[in-house]
Amino acid sequence: MKHTGERKDLILATRPFALEQRARSWMHLFVSVVVTAGCYIGTVYFDPLWSKAAFGVLTGLALVRLFILYHDHQHKSILNRSKPADAFFWFFGMWMLSPPSIWKRSHDHHHKHNCKLYTSSIGSFPVVTVEKYKSLTRGERFAYNFIRSPFAIGFGYVFVFIIGMCLNSFISNRGRHWDSLITLVFHSALGFATWWFLGWENLVFAFFLPYLVTFALGSYLFYAQHNFPGTVFADKDGWSYVKAALDSSSYMKMNPVLQWFTGNIGFHHVHHLNAHIPFYRLPEAHRAIPELREKAKRTSLWPWDIVACFRLKAWDPALQRMVSRRELRHQLRH
């Protein structure tokens, strides 16, 4: 809790950027919908499989951008109190296997407890201490390592969204998360309709491929934003909101094209400092506030950074860092 006053000043410094420019929000939504629809049409319209594959990947990337707009709307940072936007994003949440009830509850919890030990796995990837890992059963260790693995994150479509977001939420509380069941039924019906009316090729390239791309990239972004070399986890007594934003949330530097498709979510440290900043103003806040620009903990989508993030397995309070599988095995033997 050191430098509490300074950290409060830092939050206050972000407030001018938390003002939405409503016309700009609508423009971004319109352009994003048009681009996504165009990619879907291109996937279905063109017959060569290479073009279907290319458009399918582009559709997946465009859906990532639309998902960021959905994410911001749930934070009430864009298009708040707009009934047309509410209706559109409610439908889009089902389209993206992220029904509003579970998404908002889990994501709000994530922001309030970002990288706090023992509670941070709600709405994020689980992280345990070395001592806690030692106490896990063989089955619990497998489950823990699996959900953090490149395989599970690469197939986030199944493991993170279908199972984690929809099935688990409905099973845990059917009354609160009834929209999770509706989402699964809708998703199955959409897949069946795609096959029935458009054929198996479009089922593969216009349905499965975009979802695979979207959820693989989205799951990895969410993982690497808080699981990167240099990240910090803390228990309840040593945790603070601003410290978690600065020390436990990454700045993922991207080229302009990827930055557009990912809706500036790479400026994740800024977003966690003030979730009411619209996505299109995150770079502006990053540039304007020296501490955010100079002290940001960086990662990227280059292969070596991806490997470095996936090597992290558990938090060691003594070393004050995440340790690798090799280090974890060494500690288990002693």
N, C-alpha and C positions, 0 to 999 in steps of 0.2 A: 504494500500500500504506500510505498515511498513516492514522494513528489505528487501527492494527491492534488494539490492546488494547480500545479503545472498541467497535470492531465485533464483537469476540469477545463482549463483554458484551451486545451487542445480540442476538446469536444465543442466548446463554444466557437472555435475558429472554423468548424465545419458547417455551422448552421446556415450561413449565407448560401451554401451550395445545396441545401435541403429544400430549396424552393422550386417547385415544379413549374415548368413552362408548358402550360396545357396544350397549346397548339403544336409545340414540338413533340410532345408525347403522342398525340394523335398522328402526326406525320410519321414518326418512327413505327407506330403500329401499322399504319396503312402500307408503308413501304415493305415492312417485314412480311405482312400477309400476302402482298402481291408477289414478292420474291418466292415465298414458300409455295404459293399456288402455282406459279410458273414452273417451279422445279418439279412439282407433282405432275403437272400437265406434260412436261418434257419427258418424264420417266414413262408415262403411259403412251404418249403419242408416237415416239420414235421406236422403230422396231429393232435395230441392231442391239445386240446384248451389251456391247461396250458402251453405247450411248445410254441405255437404261441404267447400267451400273454407274456411269458418271453422274447422271441426273439423280439417281438414288442417293449417292453420297452427298451431293449438293443439297438435296432435300433434307437429309439428316442434319447437315450443318445449319440450314435455315431454321429448322425446328429448335435447335439449340438457342438461336437468337430469340425466337418467339417465347421460348421457355423463360428466358431472362426477363422478358417483359411481364410474363405471368408472375414470376417471382417478385418483381418490383411492385406489381399491382397488389399482391398479397401483403407486401410490406406497407401498402398505402402511400408509396412514394410517387406513383403515377396513376392518373385517371381515377383517383379516389372519388367515391360518391357519384360515379357515372353509371347509370343503369345499363346502357348499351355495353360499356366495358365490363361491368359485372357479369352480364349474360355471356359475352364472348369468352371471357377468361374462365368462367365456370365450365363451359363446354370444352374449352381448350385443356383444362385440367384433366378432364376425363380422357380426352384424346391422347394426352401425354402420360396416362397411368399415374397421375398425381392429383387425386381428388382433393378438393379444397380443405375438407375437414382434417385429414391426417397431415397434409402438407403444411398447413398453417400451424397446427398444434406442434408438430415435431420441429418445424423450422424456427418457430418463435422460441422454443425451448433451447435449440442449438445456439441461437444468438445470446440468450441470457446466461448460458453455461458453456460457452465456447472454450474447449480445451480444459475444462475443469474435470479432474479425475473423478471417476466413479459415477458421474452423471452425463459425461460428454457423449456417450454412445447413443443417446436418444436424439435422433435426427442427424446423426453423423456416424462415421466408422468407429467401431469400438477401439479403445486404447486401454491397456492394463499396465500396471507396474510390473517390474521383474518379480517381486515377491508374490504378487497376485497370480502371475503366470505360473509360478512354481506350484501354487495350490490348486490349479485347474486339473481336472481329470483329462485323460487322453482324448476323450470325445470333445470336451470343451476346448482343448487346445486346437484340435482339428478345426472346429467350427470358427474359432477366433482367427486362425491363420487363413482359413479358406475365404472368409468374407473380405479380408484385406489383400487377397492375392490378385495378381494380374488377370487370372482366369475369371474370377467372380466379377471384377470390375470391368473387364473387357466384355463380359456378357451381363452387364448391369441391367439390360433389358429384362432378363429373367430374374436374376438374384436380388437386385436392388429395388427394381420397380414392381414387377409382377408379384414376387414373393414378399419382399420387404415392405414396400409401400402399400400394396393393395391387400394381399392375402392375410398377412400378419395383422394388419390394422383391423380388418373385418373380424377375424377370429378373436382378437383380444377384446373388442368392444363393438358388437353388432349394432347396438342402438346409436352410438355416437358416430360410427363410421359406415353407415349404410350406403353412402355414396361410393365406397370402395367396391362393393359388390356390383353396383350399377356400372361402375367403370370397367370391371372385368367382363361383364356380360356385353357391354357396348363394344369393347375391344375385340372380343371373340366374334361378334356379329359383323364388325367392320372387316375383319380378316376373311370371314366366310363370304361376305358380299364381294370383296375384291376378287377372290378366286372365282366365284360364280359368274360374275358379270365381265371380268377383265382377263381371266385366265391365270394359269399358274406362274407365267413369267412375271406378270405384274404383281402377283402375290409375293414373289421373291423380291423384286426390285423396287416396287412402289409401296410395299407394306413392311416386309421384314427388314430390308436393308436400311431404309431411313431410321427405323426404330433402333436397329443395332448400332448404327453410327452415332445417333443422338445420345443414347443411354451409355454407350462406351465412353464417349468424350465427356458427357455430363458427369458420370460417376467418377471418372479420373480427376476431373477438375475439382469436384467436391472433396475427393480424397487428398489430393496434393495441396489444396489450399490450407490444410491444417496438419498434414503429415509430410514434412519436408526437413532436410538437414537444418538444424538451428531452431526448430520450433520448440516451444516451451509448454509443458503441462504443469498444472499446479493443483494442490488440494484446496478445499474450501477456504481455509485460513490464508493461504498465500495467493489467492486469485483476485484479480480485479478486472473489470470490464475493459478498460482502456489498455491495460497490459496485455490482455488476451488479443485485442485487436492488433496491437503493434508487434508483439513477440510471437504470437501463435497463428497469425494469418498472413499468408504470403502475398507477394506482388509477383504475379506471373507475367513476365514480359513477353509480348507476342508481336508479330508483324501486323500491319494495318488490316490485312484481310481477315486473319484469324481473330483479331481484336473486334472487328465488326460482327463476325458470326457469333462470337461468344459474348457479345453485349457488354464489353468492358469488365466482365466479371473477374478478369485478372487483377484488377485493382481491389483485391479482396480485403486488404488491410483497411482501405478507406471505407469500404462498405460495412465492415464490422465496427468501425468507429462510429458511423452514423448510417443506419440502415434506411433512413428517410431521404438520402441523397439519390435522385434518379440516376439510372445507369449511365445516361448520356452526360452527366456532370461529374462522374467519378474522376476522369482524367484531369478535369479542370481543378478539382479540389487537390488532387495529387500534386499538380504543378504549383499550386498557389501556397501550399503549406510546407515549409522547408522540412520539418521533421518527418512528414509522411514521405517526402521525396528522398531524403538522405538516409533515413534509418530503416527503410523497407527491407524486409528479408525476401530475397529474390529466388525464384525458380523459373523453369521454362518448360516448353514441350519438346525440347531437344532430347534425343534418346538417353544421353548420359544423365540428365536430370531426372528423367522418368525412372531409370534404374536406381538412382540414388534414393528417390522417394520410396520405391517399393522395397528397398533393403531394410527400412525401418520397421521394427517388430514390436518393441515394448519400451515403456518409459522407465528409465533408471533414475530414481530420486537422488542417489548418491553422486552420480556423474552429471546430473541435470541435463540429460539429453536422451534421445531415443537411441536404442541399441539395435544392432543387426542380429540376424539369426545366429551367426557364428558366435557373437559375443553372448547372446542369450544362452546358447548351448553350453558355452564355457562356464557361465554362472550356475547353470543347472547341475553341473558336475561337481560343484564346490559348495 
